[in-house]
Amino acid sequence: MAYLILSIVFMALLGVIFRLGVSRGADPLGMNLGLRAVPALFMGVALVKAMPPGGLGAAWAVAGPMALVAGVFFWLSGVASLKAVNAGHLGVSWAVLRCSMVVPALASLFYWREVPLWPVSTLLVLRILGIAVTAGAVVFLSADRARSRRTETPGQPTQDGKPKAWLFWIAAAFLAQGAWEIALRATRSFPDNESRLLFITVVFAFASLITLPVMIAAKAPLGRKELQYGLLAGICAVFASGLRVWALRDLDGIIVFPATTISVTLLVQMAGSIVWHERIGGLGKAGFAAAIAGILLLTLHV
């Protein structure tokens, strides 16, 4: 449980730092490089220290190929999310993106059978209801956040003018994020921590390599602000994403994925109220209540 809590806290900090950087003029694509490269460096150092002599080949056989595939999905989910938010309505985009947690949660239930499907039990009903209620809470919280930001900054564009591009990028982000988190859940079968370290290192390193040509093609700036906030975001990502494989080693994915999504959403919403003075309206309060109910349904044992 400690790994899950730490991962959630740093994931929320990552969201706040990323938003702070954008609000102060840093380019999101430029920050993305630091977001990927810094964890690759940290995890690589930890891997070298932890790997026993001659153990790299065995760890690569277990985790390497999967990490390369996961790195593509991890990179695509980040880029497509930025594109989707720029092309479509902010609140709707974030709600759809956050609800991608349904994909790995259902995979945990129906593929890995973390809860027996037959005979139908009270526990199975609770878990399915928990996923549905958590998804509803995310929608309420995202809608309230978008409404609050429009109220506070009425001159801000709503970004509703590119429906075809938005549909493409939101679908790509939804599927890529779901695939990335399914790969995370698959690491539970890894036999040792060295394989987990190798997996995370390769994912971040490979995503960094893919990011570079995209930045060059898009002529994304990489100045002081991008480096500064990218470094801070990358340090948070070391713990936010790096600890998730250990959280999934100890806890079921049907708990980890919805609990992470709703907890991070709540913490970022609270940070918005404190730092940016965003007001929490009726939808936000309903979202908070639904979030508590969803977490209880996902964690209760009967």
KOLNU-99560 format. One record per residue: y, z, x of N, C-alpha, C in turn. Coordinates in pm, whole numbers, padded with zeros to 5 digits, always signed. Layout:
REM residues N
YZXYZXYZX...
***
This chain:
REM residues 302
-00121+00000+00082+00000+00000+00000+00127+00000+00086+00121+00064+00202+00239+00070+00289+00281-00069+00334+00184-00156+00365+00217-00293+00406+00288-00368+00293+00241-00348+00171+00303-00416+00057+00447-00368+00036+00469-00237+00043+00604-00182+00022+00700-00232+00129+00657-00228+00256+00743-00276+00364+00773-00425+00347+00672-00502+00310+00692-00645+00290+00795-00672+00180+00787-00597+00071+00881-00613-00041+01023-00578+00002+01039-00467+00073+01173-00424+00117+01237-00529+00207+01161-00580+00304+01218-00678+00396+01238-00814+00330+01156-00846+00229+01177-00971+00157+01306-00965+00076+01335-00849+00019+01462-00832-00053+01580-00840+00044+01567-00775+00160+01673-00784+00262+01695-00928+00306+01586-01002+00318+01595-01143+00355+01677-01221+00252+01651-01196+00123+01726-01263+00018+01874-01230+00023+01906-01103+00048+02046-01060+00055+02116-01124+00175+02050-01124+00291+02109-01182+00412+02131-01333+00395+02034-01400+00335+02047-01543+00315+02165-01574+00223+02177-01496+00116+02289-01518+00024+02422-01486+00091+02424-01379+00170+02546-01341+00241+02588-01451+00338+02490-01508+00409+02521-01616+00502+02578-01737+00434+02517-01778+00321+02567-01894+00246+02707-01868+00194+02731-01745+00142+02863-01712+00088+02971-01713+00195+02931-01698+00322+03028-01698+00432+03030-01830+00508+02970-01932+00449+02984-02067+00503+02873-02116+00592+02764-02039+00607+02652-02085+00689+02570-02188+00612+02523-02290+00681+02443-02394+00618+02300-02344+00597+02246-02355+00473+02110-02303+00446+02003-02369+00533+02014-02499+00554+01913-02568+00634+01920-02524+00780+02041-02498+00829+02057-02447+00964+01997-02308+00980+02018-02223+00879+01960-02089+00883+01808-02093+00877+01755-02195+00811+01610-02207+00797+01537-02214+00930+01603-02272+01031+01539-02283+01162+01514-02144+01221+01616-02059+01215+01598-01922+01263+01499-01845+01181+01499-01871+01051+01408-01805+00959+01262-01830+00996+01235-01947+01056+01099-01981+01095+01071-01954+01243+01168-01984+01329+01144-01975+01473+01136-01831+01522+01220-01743+01470+01220-01604+01517+01086-01535+01489+01031-01545+01366+00898-01484+01344+00789-01547+01430+00798-01679+01455+00698-01744+01541+00701-01681+01680+00820-01653+01732+00833-01592+01864+00778-01450+01865+00819-01369+01767+00774-01230+01761+00622-01222+01745+00570-01301+01650+00426-01298+01625+00348-01352+01744+00405-01452+01811+00339-01506+01929+00324-01402+02039+00429-01323+02061+00423-01216+02162+00318-01113+02123+00318-01074+01994+00219-00977+01947+00077-01031+01961+00062-01162+01936-00070-01224+01948-00121-01221+02092-00033-01252+02187-00072-01251+02328-00115-01111+02371-00044-01010+02324-00077-00872+02361-00207-00824+02296-00232-00872+02172-00348-00821+02099-00476-00899+02127-00463-01026+02170-00580-01113+02185-00665-01071+02306-00792-01044+02286-00879-01011+02400-00906-01136+02484-00944-01120+02611-00973-01237+02695-01080-01325+02632-01051-01454+02625-01146-01549+02568-01154-01548+02416-01066-01473+02351-01075-01462+02206-00998-01568+02129-00914-01646+02200-00829-01742+02131-00911-01851+02061-01016-01899+02128-01097-02005+02068-01163-01961+01939-01217-01840+01938-01282-01789+01817-01181-01768+01705-01063-01716+01739-00960-01694+01637-00911-01827+01581-00897-01928+01669-00853-02060+01622-00956-02122+01527-01084-02107+01558-01188-02161+01472-01182-02101+01332-01143-01973+01324-01135-01904+01195-01006-01940+01121-00892-01935+01192-00762-01940+01124-00678-02063+01153-00705-02136+01263-00616-02243+01306-00597-02356+01207-00703-02425+01164-00685-02538+01071-00617-02497+00941-00656-02381+00886-00593-02335+00762-00445-02306+00784-00411-02252+00902-00271-02220+00932-00185-02346+00938-00238-02455+00993-00162-02581+00998-00132-02632+00858-00231-02629+00771-00209-02672+00632-00110-02578+00562-00130-02447+00581-00040-02350+00519+00103-02364+00570+00119-02400+00699+00252-02420+00755+00328-02532+00687+00257-02639+00650+00321-02749+00578+00371-02702+00442+00286-02628+00369+00326-02579+00237+00438-02476+00247+00433-02391+00350+00538-02291+00371+00672-02359+00397+00672-02462+00481+00794-02536+00510+00844-02608+00386+00753-02676+00315+00793-02754+00197+00849-02665+00088+00792-02546+00070+00841-02457-00036+00986-02417-00010+01021-02393+00118+01159-02355+00150+01257-02468+00130+01223-02587+00181+01313-02702+00169+01328-02744+00023+01214-02752-00050+01219-02796-00189+01295-02696-00276+01284-02567-00244+01358-02466-00321+01508-02485-00306+01555-02510-00182+01697-02536-00160+01743-02660-00235+01661-02766-00229+01696-02890-00298+01701-02868-00449+01605-02792-00502+01600-02769-00647+01722-02691-00695+01759-02587-00620+01875-02506-00658+02003-02589-00654+02014-02681-00557+02132-02766-00548+02137-02874-00655+02018-02915-00705+02013-03027-00799+02013-02982-00944+01983-02857-00972+01971-02813-01111+02038-02681-01138+02020-02634-01261+02080-02509-01304+02024-02393-01222+02112-02309-01171+02072-02203-01079+01973-02106-01142+02007-02053-01261+01921-01953-01325+01784-02008-01359+01781-02127-01418+01653-02188-01453+01571-02217-01328+01637-02267-01223+01566-02298-01099+01500-02174-01040+01575-02064-01030+01519-01942-00972+01407-01887-01058+01421-01896-01191+01314-01846-01280+01185-01924-01257+01196-02057-01251+01076-02139-01230+01015-02112-01093+01099-02101-00991+01049-02077-00856+00980-01941-00846+01038-01839-00904+00977-01706-00899+00844-01703-00976+00837-01781-01083+00714-01782-01163+00599-01855-01094+00623-01912-00977+00514-01973-00902+00409-01870-00861+00444-01741-00870+00346-01636-00838+00228-01641-00932+00244-01707-01047+00133-01720-01142+00017-01797-01079+00047-01895-00993-00057-01979-00932-00153-01896-00846-00104-01822-00743-00198-01742-00664-00259-01626-00742-00184-01571-00840-00239-01462-00920-00359-01509-01001-00346-01627-01063-00458-01682-01141-00573-01723-01050-00541-01776-00931-00647-01809-00835-00722-01683-00795-00649-01572-00775-00714-01445-00741-00808-01400-00852-00767-01428-00975-00848-01384-01090-00967-01476-01115-00942-01607-01121-01047-01700-01165-01130-01757-01051-01072-01767-00930-01149-01821-00818-01216-01708-00739-01138-01608-00701-01194-01499-00622-01255-01389-00708-01235-01397-00840-01297-01304-00936-01269-01158-00898-01141-01128-00874-01107-00991-00838-01131-00894-00954-01130-00948-01076-01171-00873-01195-01280-00955-01263-01395-00895-01295-01502-00971-01361-01452-01036-01491-01487-01165-01509-01441-01239-01627-01530-01218-01748-01652-01178-01724-01744-01158-01837-01838-01042-01808-01859-00956-01904-01798-00953-02037-01650-00916-02030-01576-00959-02128-01431-00932-02130-01409-00781-02135-01332-00734-02039-01307-00590-02029-01160-00558-02055-01135-00431-02078-00996-00386-02095-00915-00413-01970-00977-00397-01852-00908-00422-01726-00865-00568-01714-00952-00660-01753-00918-00802-01748-00799-00832-01839-00801-00776-01960-00690-00799-02055-00560-00743-01999-00567-00624-01938-00448-00563-01879-00389-00651-01768-00476-00706-01683-00428-00787-01571-00364-00918-01620-00425-00983-01718-00368-01107-01771-00235-01079-01841-00230-00971-01919-00104-00933-01982+00002-00899-01877-00041-00835-01769+00053-00799-01662+00117-00921-01599+00036-01026-01574+00091-01150-01519+00192-01212-01615+00157-01216-01746+00245-01278-01845+00375-01199-01860+00366-01066-01867+00486-00983-01884+00575-00990-01760+00513-00993-01641+00591-01006-01518+00666-01139-01513+00599-01247-01553+00666-01377-01558+00783-01374-01655+00765-01309-01770+00875-01297-01865+00991-01216-01808+00959-01109-01735+01064-01028-01673+01145-01109-01573+01076-01194-01495+01146-01280-01399+01242-01374-01471+01198-01431-01582+01284-01522-01659+01408-01449-01710+01390-01331-01767+01504-01253-01817+01601-01218-01706+01549-01170-01594+01635-01130-01483+01709-01249-01423+01642-01362-01411+01707-01481-01355+01816-01533-01449+01789-01531-01578+01889-01577-01675+02010-01485-01675+01987-01354-01665+02098-01260-01662+02180-01276-01535+02111-01301-01423+02182-01322-01296+02271-01445-01302+02217-01554-01358+02295-01677-01368+02416-01658-01460+02395-01589-01572+02505-01565-01666+02612-01478-01601+02569-01376-01525+02664-01288-01459+02749-01364-01358+02686-01452-01280+02759-01526-01177+02857-01625-01240+02820-01684-01355+02914-01774-01422+03032-01698-01478+03006-01574-01526+03114-01492-01581+03210-01447-01474+03153-01409-01358+03238-01361-01249+03315-01474-01183+03254-01594-01176+03318-01709-01111+03314-01827-01207+03401-01825-01313+03395-01929-01415+03424-02068-01364+03489-02082-01249+03517-02214-01195+03402-02274-01116+03296-02197-01095+03184-02243-01013+03104-02350-01088+03070-02462-01024+02995-02565-01092+02856-02516-01130+02805-02565-01243+02674-02522-01292+02562-02606-01236+02590-02717-01168+02489-02797-01100+02384-02849-01197+02428-02908-01308+02334-02958-01408+02326-03110-01410+02377-03180-01308+02393-03324-01320+02286-03411-01261+02176-03356-01209+02075-03439-01144+01936-03404-01198+01909-03435-01327+01784-03388-01388+01659-03444-01322+01658-03572-01284+01538-03631-01225+01509-03571-01088+01614-03559-01006+01596-03497-00875+01553-03352-00889+01612-03282-00986+01577-03142-01008+01430-03129-01047+01383-03210-01139+01243-03203-01183+01148-03228-01066+01182-03325-00981+01096-03354-00866+01090-03236-00771+01207-03184-00733+01211-03077-00633+01159-02946-00688+01182-02917-00816+01132-02792-00871+00981-02795-00880+00923-02912-00913+00777-02923-00916+00720-02910-00776+00786-02974-00678+00739-02966-00539+00745-02822-00489+00854-02752-00518+00868-02614-00473+00767-02522-00540+00748-02542-00669+00653-02459-00745+00512-02473-00689+00469-02597-00670+00333-02622-00621+00317-02580-00476+00419-02608-00392+00409-02572-00250+00406-02421-00232+00490-02348-00306+00489-02202-00295+00356-02146-00343+00305-02202-00454+00175-02157-00503+00064-02183-00403+00065-02302-00339-00038-02335-00239-00027-02246-00117+00097-02218-00071+00118-02130+00043+00062-01990+00016+00084-01940-00105+00037-01805-00136-00114-01802-00159-00173-01912-00205-00319-01920-00212-00377-01913-00071-00314-01982+00024-00359-01974+00163-00347-01831+00216-00240-01761+00179-00226-01621+00218-00342-01538+00164-00376-01560+00038-00488-01484-00022-00619-01514+00049-00636-01637+00096-00760-01675+00164-00778-01602+00296-00669-01550+00355-00681-01478+00483-00755-01346+00468-00778-01303+00345-00851-01177+00325-00993-01185+00384-01046-01305+00393-01182-01320+00447-01186-01322+00599-01069-01321+00665-01066-01324+00811-01134-01197+00866-01209-01211+00974-01288-01098+01022-01210-00996+01105-01091-01033+01156-01021-00941+01246-00870-00965+01239-00795-00872+01297-00649-00879+01296-00597-00989+01388-00671-01023+01494-00628-01130+01583-00620-01263+01508-00716-01287+01420-00714-01410+01339-00593-01411+01245-00559-01296+01192-00443-01287+01102-00313-01312+01181-00303-01254+01299-00185-01278+01383-00173-01426+01421-00285-01487+01456-00283-01629+01490-00238-01713+01371-00289-01680+01253-00252-01753+01131-00101-01750+01110-00042-01632+01111+00102-01620+01086+00183-01689+01195+00141-01674+01321+00212-01737+01432+00214-01889+01418+00098-01946+01389+00089-02093+01376+00168-02141+01255+00162-02068+01145+00238-02108+01025+00387-02119+01057+00443-02015+01118+00586-02016+01147+00622-02118+01255+00538-02129+01357+00567-02225+01465+00561-02368+01414+00461-02399+01334+00446-02535+01282+00560-02568+01186+00598-02470+01101+00711-02492+01010+00841-02513+01087+00857-02443+01201+00976-02463+01285+00981-02604+01340+00868-02654+01388+00862-02790+01443+00896-02894+01338+00850-02873+01215+00880-02969+01108+01027-02961+01069+01086-02842+01077+01226-02824+01036+01322-02900+01126+01292-02908+01256+01385-02970+01351+01420-03115+01316+01322-03206+01297+01361-03344+01263+01432-03356+01130+01399-03268+01036+01468-03270+00907+01614-03231+00925+01640-03131+01007+01778-03091+01035+01856-03204+01101+01792-03273+01196+01859-03384+01266+01890-03497+01169+01791-03529+01083+01811-03637+00986+01921-03603+00886+01926-03477+00845+02027-03434+00747+02161-03400+00811+02168-03405+00947+02288-03369+01021+02336-03228+00985+02239-03138+00972+02271-03000+00937+02336-02930+01055+02443-02854+01031+02510-02785+01142+02426-02669+01194+02441-02639+01321+02373-02526+01382+02474-02455+01472+02569-02391+01407+02674-02322+01479+02653-02173+01484+02760-02101+01510+02750-01956+01528+02700-01886+01402+02752-01926+01286+02711-01861+01162+02564-01886+01131+02521-02012+01151+02380-02044+01124+02287-01965+01217+02327-01955+01345+02245-01881+01440+02245-01732+01409+02361-01680+01375+02374-01537+01350+02291-01495+01228+02315-01563+01115+02242-01525+00993+02097-01571+00997+02070-01681+01066+01931-01723+01083+01851-01623+01163+01913-01564+01267+01846-01461+01347+01816-01338+01262+01915-01292+01185+01894-01176+01099+01785-01203+00994+01792-01323+00934+01691-01359+00834+01553-01369+00898+01547-01422+01020+01420-01434+01089+01358-01299+01121+01440-01202+01162+01389-01068+01190+01330-01006+01063+01400-01025+00950+01346-00976+00822+01215-01047+00787+01209-01178+00815+01090-01256+00781+00968-01213+00861+00990-01158+00981+00878-01107+01061+00798-01006+00979+00869-00918+00910+00802-00815+00831+00775-00861+00688+00867-00941+00631+00851-00985+00492+00726-01069+00474+00708-01170+00558+00591-01257+00548+00478-01213+00639+00514-01157+00756+00412-01120+00852+00320-01010+00803+00372-00918+00721+00290-00807+00674+00209-00841+00550+00235-00955+00489+00167-00987+00364+00017-01009+00384-00022-01061+00500-00165-01081+00522-00238-00946+00530-00169-00842+00580-00230-00710+00584-00227-00644+00446-00122-00670+00368-00120-00621+00230-00235-00681+00151-00260-00811+00171-00368-00878+00099-00505-00842+00155-00510-00793+00278-00636-00741+00332-00679-00617+00256-00580-00536+00213-00611-00405+00154-00603-00404+00002-00528-00500-00058-00507-00498-00203-00541-00634-00263-00574-00634-00391-00605-00759-00461-00481-00846-00478-00501-00977-00470-00391-01070-00488-00330-01063-00626-00410-01030-00726-00358-01022-00863-00258-00908-00879-00259-00814-00784-00158-00708-00779-00044-00746-00685-00079-00797-00567+00022-00822-00463+00125-00926-00506+00080-01040-00559+00174-01149-00586+00273-01117-00700+00227-01073-00818+00326-01038-00921+00412-00919-00882+00352-00817-00819+00430-00699-00781+00538-00735-00680+00506-00823-00584+00605-00866-00486+00718-00942-00553+00683-01037-00639+00785-01119-00705+00882-01035-00786+00828-00949-00871+00917-00875-00960+00995-00768-00884+00934-00705-00783+01005-00601-00706+01119-00661-00626+01094-00775-00561+01200-00842-00484+01312-00887-00576+01277-00942-00692+01380-00985-00789+01466-00868-00833+01403-00754-00863+01477-00635-00905+01570-00585-00794+01518-00579-00671+01599-00529-00560+01718-00620-00530+01695-00752-00534+01804-00845-00509+01908-00837-00620+01859-00819-00745+01952-00804-00857+02036-00678-00841+01973-00571-00799+02048-00446-00776+02148-00462-00662+02109-00535-00557+02202-00561-00447+02320-00643-00495+02294-00739-00584+02403-00818-00640+02502-00732-00716+02451-00630-00787+02539-00540-00862+02623-00454-00769+02563-00412-00656+02633-00322-00564+02728-00398-00471+02678-00507-00411+02757-00578-00309+02854-00677-00372+02808-00755-00471+02891-00859-00530+02944-00821-00668+02917-00698-00710+02969-00644-00838+02928-00729-00957+02807-00780-00954+02755-00854-01068+02712-00757-01177+02747-00790-01301+02714-00702-01412+02574-00731-01465+02505-00625-01504+02372-00640-01564+02389-00635-01715+02355-00746-01781+02371-00757-01925+02244-00722-02000+02241-00761-02127+02126-00731-02212+01997-00793-02162+02005-00919-02115+01885-00984-02063+01834-00913-01937+01927-00868-01852+01887-00797-01731+01818-00666-01764+01870-00592-01863+01807-00466-01902+01669-00490-01962+01657-00598-02041+01525-00633-02095+01430-00671-01982+01484-00740-01881+01403-00777-01765+01354-00655-01688+01442-00556-01670+01402-00433-01601+01288-00364-01678+01302-00354-01810+01198-00288-01891+01067-00365-01882+01076-00499-01892+00955-00581-01883+00892-00571-01744+00974-00559-01641+00921-00547-01504+00840-00420-01488+00891-00309-01541+00817-00183-01532+00686-00193-01608+00692-00253-01728+00570-00269-01809+00470-00358-01736+00519-00467-01674+00430-00560-01603+00360-00493-01486+00435-00415-01408+00375-00346-01293+00271-00245-01338+00298-00174-01448+00200-00078-01501+00072-00150-01545+00087-00263-01613-00030-00338-01658-00112-00392-01541-00045-00423-01430-00116-00478-01313-00183-00371-01228-00138-00249-01238-00189-00145-01149-00273-00038-01217-00267-00030-01351-00346+00070-01422-00495+00043-01406-00572+00147-01392-00718+00136-01388-00775+00213-01508-00865+00147-01581-00923+00210-01701-01075+00208-01691
***
